[in-house]
Amino acid sequence: MILHLIRHTKVNVEPGICYGQKDVELLETYPEELEVVKSCVADLKFDVIYSSPLTRAKTLATDLFGDAVLFDDRLMELNFGDWEGKAWDEIKDPLLDKWMEDFVNKKCSNGESFVMLHERVVQFLDELETLGHKDIAIVTHGGVIRTIQAIHKKIQLKEAFNEAPAGFGELVQLEF
């Protein structure tokens, strides 16, 4: 099974803002970024195409693949709960320091831990394996891609952020 992971394009969010599952707009450069992504997938054929339902991924997925896209909540970015939409340096939650020390296991206030994101991604991948598809496109987010890379490389989740991140609009291919 080959996963073709496509990260959504750049978002219109100020640097330093926590936006996980918050629906945010794409940058005005989206049309140009879309053309670059189209050129990356132009010669590829997919058995099935999945996407996160968040607007930034959904827009790219439907512009690339039309009605062929299947949306799955398990492909959404980490849920930062009460911190969504806030500047990181303005979050006054006492849980923030504990989360920063152990983001893998500690939950955000009314949100998720990285382990929780990992669990839903593993469930998605396990289901994919039963379907028998060979080439699968997945339009998603940085946290989900890091999680799948960690699973692929068989590394600990705490090491997932030591890996080079997938850039906005970038295609990453992994064979399982």
VENLIN-V839632 format. One record per residue. N is the residue number from 0. RES is the residue in three letters. PHI is phi in whole degrees, 0 to 359 (NA if undefined). D_FIRST is the distance of its C-alpha to the first C-alpha in Angstrom with 1 decimal. Layout:
n=N res=RES phi=PHI d_first=D_FIRST
n=N res=RES phi=PHI d_first=D_FIRST
//
This chain:
n=0 res=MET phi=NA d_first=0.0
n=1 res=ILE phi=249 d_first=3.8
n=2 res=LEU phi=263 d_first=6.5
n=3 res=HIS phi=252 d_first=9.8
n=4 res=LEU phi=271 d_first=12.4
n=5 res=ILE phi=241 d_first=15.8
n=6 res=ARG phi=278 d_first=18.9
n=7 res=HIS phi=304 d_first=21.8
n=8 res=THR phi=280 d_first=24.8
n=9 res=LYS phi=298 d_first=28.1
n=10 res=VAL phi=251 d_first=30.0
n=11 res=ASN phi=270 d_first=33.8
n=12 res=VAL phi=226 d_first=34.4
n=13 res=GLU phi=299 d_first=37.0
n=14 res=PRO phi=303 d_first=35.8
n=15 res=GLY phi=89 d_first=36.2
n=16 res=ILE phi=264 d_first=35.5
n=17 res=CYS phi=275 d_first=33.2
n=18 res=TYR phi=225 d_first=31.2
n=19 res=GLY phi=1 d_first=27.9
n=20 res=GLN phi=265 d_first=27.7
n=21 res=LYS phi=294 d_first=30.9
n=22 res=ASP phi=285 d_first=30.4
n=23 res=VAL phi=238 d_first=31.5
n=24 res=GLU phi=279 d_first=32.1
n=25 res=LEU phi=277 d_first=30.5
n=26 res=LEU phi=294 d_first=32.7
n=27 res=GLU phi=293 d_first=34.8
n=28 res=THR phi=277 d_first=32.8
n=29 res=TYR phi=308 d_first=29.9
n=30 res=PRO phi=303 d_first=30.6
n=31 res=GLU phi=290 d_first=30.4
n=32 res=GLU phi=295 d_first=27.3
n=33 res=LEU phi=301 d_first=25.6
n=34 res=GLU phi=298 d_first=26.4
n=35 res=VAL phi=295 d_first=24.8
n=36 res=VAL phi=295 d_first=21.5
n=37 res=LYS phi=304 d_first=21.8
n=38 res=SER phi=293 d_first=22.3
n=39 res=CYS phi=287 d_first=19.1
n=40 res=VAL phi=253 d_first=17.0
n=41 res=ALA phi=304 d_first=19.4
n=42 res=ASP phi=263 d_first=17.8
n=43 res=LEU phi=261 d_first=14.2
n=44 res=LYS phi=242 d_first=13.1
n=45 res=PHE phi=240 d_first=11.0
n=46 res=ASP phi=284 d_first=10.3
n=47 res=VAL phi=204 d_first=11.4
n=48 res=ILE phi=229 d_first=13.1
n=49 res=TYR phi=241 d_first=14.2
n=50 res=SER phi=208 d_first=17.1
n=51 res=SER phi=295 d_first=19.6
n=52 res=PRO phi=279 d_first=22.8
n=53 res=LEU phi=294 d_first=25.0
n=54 res=THR phi=310 d_first=26.9
n=55 res=ARG phi=296 d_first=25.7
n=56 res=ALA phi=273 d_first=22.0
n=57 res=LYS phi=300 d_first=22.9
n=58 res=THR phi=299 d_first=25.2
n=59 res=LEU phi=298 d_first=22.8
n=60 res=ALA phi=300 d_first=20.1
n=61 res=THR phi=288 d_first=22.7
n=62 res=ASP phi=291 d_first=24.3
n=63 res=LEU phi=278 d_first=21.1
n=64 res=PHE phi=235 d_first=19.7
n=65 res=GLY phi=62 d_first=22.7
n=66 res=ASP phi=282 d_first=22.6
n=67 res=ALA phi=284 d_first=19.0
n=68 res=VAL phi=280 d_first=18.1
n=69 res=LEU phi=255 d_first=17.6
n=70 res=PHE phi=262 d_first=19.3
n=71 res=ASP phi=220 d_first=18.6
n=72 res=ASP phi=299 d_first=21.1
n=73 res=ARG phi=292 d_first=18.8
n=74 res=LEU phi=264 d_first=17.6
n=75 res=MET phi=286 d_first=21.3
n=76 res=GLU phi=294 d_first=22.8
n=77 res=LEU phi=306 d_first=24.8
n=78 res=ASN phi=273 d_first=27.9
n=79 res=PHE phi=270 d_first=30.9
n=80 res=GLY phi=53 d_first=33.3
n=81 res=ASP phi=295 d_first=36.9
n=82 res=TRP phi=272 d_first=36.1
n=83 res=GLU phi=304 d_first=34.2
n=84 res=GLY phi=83 d_first=36.2
n=85 res=LYS phi=259 d_first=38.4
n=86 res=ALA phi=289 d_first=39.0
n=87 res=TRP phi=306 d_first=37.8
n=88 res=ASP phi=282 d_first=41.3
n=89 res=GLU phi=253 d_first=42.9
n=90 res=ILE phi=284 d_first=41.1
n=91 res=LYS phi=255 d_first=43.8
n=92 res=ASP phi=286 d_first=41.9
n=93 res=PRO phi=298 d_first=42.8
n=94 res=LEU phi=284 d_first=39.2
n=95 res=LEU phi=300 d_first=38.1
n=96 res=ASP phi=297 d_first=39.3
n=97 res=LYS phi=296 d_first=37.7
n=98 res=TRP phi=295 d_first=34.3
n=99 res=MET phi=297 d_first=34.6
n=100 res=GLU phi=287 d_first=35.3
n=101 res=ASP phi=209 d_first=32.3
n=102 res=PHE phi=296 d_first=29.9
n=103 res=VAL phi=294 d_first=27.2
n=104 res=ASN phi=255 d_first=29.3
n=105 res=LYS phi=271 d_first=32.0
n=106 res=LYS phi=275 d_first=31.8
n=107 res=CYS phi=288 d_first=33.2
n=108 res=SER phi=300 d_first=36.2
n=109 res=ASN phi=60 d_first=34.9
n=110 res=GLY phi=229 d_first=31.4
n=111 res=GLU phi=240 d_first=28.4
n=112 res=SER phi=261 d_first=27.7
n=113 res=PHE phi=295 d_first=24.6
n=114 res=VAL phi=298 d_first=23.8
n=115 res=MET phi=294 d_first=24.0
n=116 res=LEU phi=300 d_first=21.5
n=117 res=HIS phi=303 d_first=19.2
n=118 res=GLU phi=298 d_first=19.7
n=119 res=ARG phi=288 d_first=18.9
n=120 res=VAL phi=291 d_first=15.6
n=121 res=VAL phi=299 d_first=14.7
n=122 res=GLN phi=300 d_first=15.7
n=123 res=PHE phi=298 d_first=13.6
n=124 res=LEU phi=296 d_first=10.3
n=125 res=ASP phi=299 d_first=11.7
n=126 res=GLU phi=294 d_first=12.3
n=127 res=LEU phi=303 d_first=8.9
n=128 res=GLU phi=300 d_first=7.7
n=129 res=THR phi=281 d_first=10.7
n=130 res=LEU phi=271 d_first=10.2
n=131 res=GLY phi=77 d_first=7.9
n=132 res=HIS phi=284 d_first=6.5
n=133 res=LYS phi=263 d_first=4.4
n=134 res=ASP phi=248 d_first=6.1
n=135 res=ILE phi=234 d_first=7.5
n=136 res=ALA phi=265 d_first=10.8
n=137 res=ILE phi=226 d_first=12.6
n=138 res=VAL phi=262 d_first=16.3
n=139 res=THR phi=205 d_first=17.7
n=140 res=HIS phi=238 d_first=20.1
n=141 res=GLY phi=303 d_first=20.7
n=142 res=GLY phi=296 d_first=20.9
n=143 res=VAL phi=292 d_first=17.5
n=144 res=ILE phi=296 d_first=15.9
n=145 res=ARG phi=300 d_first=18.0
n=146 res=THR phi=296 d_first=16.9
n=147 res=ILE phi=295 d_first=13.1
n=148 res=GLN phi=296 d_first=14.2
n=149 res=ALA phi=296 d_first=16.5
n=150 res=ILE phi=296 d_first=14.0
n=151 res=HIS phi=298 d_first=11.7
n=152 res=LYS phi=275 d_first=15.0
n=153 res=LYS phi=57 d_first=16.5
n=154 res=ILE phi=249 d_first=19.6
n=155 res=GLN phi=294 d_first=22.1
n=156 res=LEU phi=300 d_first=22.1
n=157 res=LYS phi=295 d_first=25.5
n=158 res=GLU phi=269 d_first=24.1
n=159 res=ALA phi=300 d_first=21.5
n=160 res=PHE phi=271 d_first=24.3
n=161 res=ASN phi=275 d_first=25.2
n=162 res=GLU phi=280 d_first=22.1
n=163 res=ALA phi=296 d_first=22.6
n=164 res=PRO phi=285 d_first=21.8
n=165 res=ALA phi=285 d_first=19.9
n=166 res=GLY phi=286 d_first=22.8
n=167 res=PHE phi=300 d_first=23.7
n=168 res=GLY phi=75 d_first=21.9
n=169 res=GLU phi=269 d_first=19.6
n=170 res=LEU phi=255 d_first=16.0
n=171 res=VAL phi=238 d_first=13.8
n=172 res=GLN phi=248 d_first=10.4
n=173 res=LEU phi=228 d_first=8.4
n=174 res=GLU phi=257 d_first=5.8
n=175 res=PHE phi=251 d_first=5.2
//
